[in-house]
Amino acid sequence: MPDALTPGRPAVNAAGAPGRGRAAIAAVLAAGAAAAGLFMAAHHPLGGAAACALFLSWALLNFLAPAAWLTLLPALLPVASLAPWTGWVALDEFDLLLLATAAGVHAHRAREAARGSAVAVPPMPRAARVLAVVLALSGAVALVRGWLDAGGMPGWFDAYLQPLNVWRGVKALCWSLLLLPALHEALQAAPRRALHRLRKGMLIGAALFVAAVLWERALYAGLLQFNASYRTTALFWEMHVGGAAIDAYAAMAMPFTLWALWRKREPLPWVAAGLLAAGMLYAALTTFSRGVYGAVTLPMLLPLVWWVLWRWRHGTLRGLLQAAPLTLGAALALLWAVEALEVQGLALLMGLWVLMALLVWRLTSVGWRAAAGVTLAVALLAEVAAVLGGGGFMRERFNASAMDLQARLAHWGRGLSLPQGGGDWLLGLGAGRLPAHYVAAPGHPRFSGAIRLEPGGVRLDGRGPGAHPRSHYGLTQRVAPHPGPHRVQLRLSADAWPARVSLKVCDAWLLYDTRCQYAQVNVLGPMDGRRTLDVPLHGLPLEAGGLPRAHVLTVGAVRGSVRVEEIRLYAGGEQLLSNGDFKDGLARWWPTAQDYYLPWHIDNLYLELLLERGALGLASFLALVVAALWRLARLGHGGDEALGEAAVFLAAALCGALLVGLFVSVMDMPRAAWLLWLLPWVALLLPRALPGGRAAPL
């Protein structure tokens, strides 16, 4: 092992001129991240002082433990957004975590370089440095072009047509580049430990993600109910206008759960990893996304082939060949069972299978890993059979695949008509500007509504031409659960006519309403001055007991345009809304679409990059991922078994994201996009060999 890769070895002459230069650069990065983060935290809608205190505490944690972010950020990624409570669209709490991390990590790097005690690592490969510069250049061009195209000054509550959405479109790339020096040092100084931290962070994040999915399904759809057209969203609030954050995350996280299964050697940790894998598959299946099914399944062939080859090289293939017919027979039995016994009977059958596996393990010479492995394979197949065969919704989606593909092709064609001239094709329309250009083009479908903050109130616009007739776009606020009845007081300004306003309070998670109390208000003509309307909502009582639920007020224009100056919501004699007069802008208010999401996304990662960042942005992204996959392929065929293990699972995660990107957008979902930028950089910056021995045998 070269000395340069030995953890803990101080850099030679680190306090000299090169060391002072590195210290200065790191100090500038730390100061910039701290200043930007504190400015953002000070304007946090839920409390600036508390947000600043938490920001500084997180930065201090990363200063004291500068490699911990490889665990902490992936672990918190699925939950680090309070968007429905803050009202922020282009910003969220994950941005604050990343800025605080950068501030702490780079401050630590600056101190160590200034002291001359920095760990010696080889410089970043030239190809990686060139790629980083090209990506930074393409991101800067997309940012500038987007800003110029949007015009005006950004606002804290800007959404998809306003200037701050430009930053939303490019920030994931910026965050990945900001932490790139720290990632390189962590992987070079202690690569095995860095990979362990990343794997642990992804597993914690996956566990939080699965917990959110189970909570959501239990409350709003039913854990074993697969007939209803309810598609899981978990805590990816970016999907308030549709999108595929959960699709991309599931595709990237699933290989890490299988990696954990490979690594665990004790029964209880292995069972925990198996339950997590089953939970991840359940989450992916209940998205009812055909693209996710392929993106989760096909990359798993890489670890499977690698596992078979590994066992063949170590002379342990016989057991696998014996288990394969048993698993296949179980799969055929499950296909029969799901039709004959339905989902509940299938669950009972699986319980009997587990008992039988326990008896086989205890009463025969079969090892626990063999019995557990076959049982897990059968359980995963049972999940697939239950979702695909136990409900009609997914069958309907499969039957509509040809029609949906035609609609998708038409959508892509409309997107490709947007660039005007060579500049747009080379450099793009600008980051985050695709929705604005799409709805402005003649003949293209429009949004299902619009929300604009104005002095003293908020303007609500109804459906645009071409929007789905049942679509809805409204301003929402989560309120304290109350069975009702609810009553809304609405103050409208004099020019708010003609219009129809929809009001409802629903038991809802994000995109789908369950039980609601609702009313509609018609504004048919001009009014003298302001008018306050008192509107009772009608409907069955809402559920308020059991597990904590989300009750959501939604106000939106169904038709026309209306200016609302104040909203009050009453139930049980109490006023439930915060910032109902909009004096704090749209703080606590969150826009949400329902039933129609077409204009917000181009539904293809590669077209998304081409249209917003041009050929330069698309080529630089493809160069990064191709270089990463080539690097992983070479590492997988190398002599280091531990490195080959890491390479195959990282490749599966990256391939999952690239496959799901064939049918969904990713860059407009910043948390998932950051993970997509992180994985290829991890692959490119891995050393040629890992210290510390070989991978443990299966």
Buried (B, 14 or more C-beta within 10 A) or exposed (E): EEEBBBBEEBBEEBBEEEBBEBBEBBBEBBBBBBEBBBEBBEEBBBEBEEBBEBBBEBBBBBBEBBBBBBBBBBBBBBBBBBBBBBBBBBBBBBBBBBBBBBBBBBBBBBBBBBEBEBBBBEEBBEEBEEBBEBBBEBBBBBBBBBBEBBEEEBBBBBBBBBBBBBBBBBBBBBBBBBBBBBBBBBBBBBBBBBBBBBBBBBBBBBBBBBBBBBBBBEBBBEBBBBBBEBBBBBBBBBBBBBBBBBBBBBBBBBBBBBBBBBBBEEEEEBBBBBBBBBBBBBBBBBBBBBBBBBBBBBBBEBBEEBBBEBBEEEEEBEBBEEBEEEBEEBBEBBBEBBEEBBBEEBBEBBEEBBEEBBEBBEEEEBEBBBBBBBBBBBBBBBBBBBBBBBBEBBEEBBEEEEEBEEEBEEBBEBBEBBBEEEEBBBBBBBBBBBBBBBBEEEEBBBBBBBBBBEEEBBBBBBBBEBBBEEBBBBBBBBBEBBBBBBBBBBBBBEEBBEBBBBBBBBBBBBBBBBBBBBBEBEBEEEBEEBEEBEBEBEBEEBBBEEEEBBBBBBBBBBBBBBBBBBBBBBBEEEEBBBBBBBEBBBBBBBBBBBBBBBBBBBBBBBBBBBBBBBBBBBBBBEBBBEBBBEBBBEBBEEEBBBBBBBBBBBBBBBBBBBBBBBBBBBBBBBBBBBBBBBBBBBBBBBBBBBBEEEBEEB
